[in-house]
Amino acid sequence: MANDRAVTVRVGHEASSFIALRTGGSFPITIETHDLAQLRRQLIEAHDDLRATISFAPSSGSFSLVAEGDGRGHYAMRCGVGRGSRGVTISSFDIECDQSYLPAIIEELDAALERFPVR
């Protein structure tokens, strides 16, 4: 779903362990296009400065992400998903990745911002 200032997307995660325990879920969140533009700027900075910190919390309060670079190209991310404007965290998870993923994410944000420009 989208309007001229926001898009609704699903954010989720899935995890399993060696004892066959599975957990996960997905939740719809609304992100305003200016939030996507801010995230894009931070990702570009993080690609250039491997010690950068990315802090993304859309205006809707339904999702948060903090990623810290270790200076060697690795990023540790803490994500939280909440429902609605109350911002109650109903799921949190950690992700680790390296800077090689950033260009593809930036390209996806470019495409989203081209389709749904900041107004």
Sequence and secondary structure as in RCSB ss.txt:
>XXXX:A:sequence
MANDRAVTVRVGHEASSFIALRTGGSFPITIETHDLAQLRRQLIEAHDDLRATISFAPSSGSFSLVAEGDGRGHY
AMRCGVGRGSRGVTISSFDIECDQSYLPAIIEELDAALERFPVR
>XXXX:A:secstr
 B SSEEEEEEEEEEE TT  EEEEEEEEEEEHHHHHHHHHHHHHHHH TT EEEE  TTSSEEEEEEE SSSEE
EEEEEEEEGGGTEEEEEEEEEEEGGGHHHHHHHHHHHHHHS   
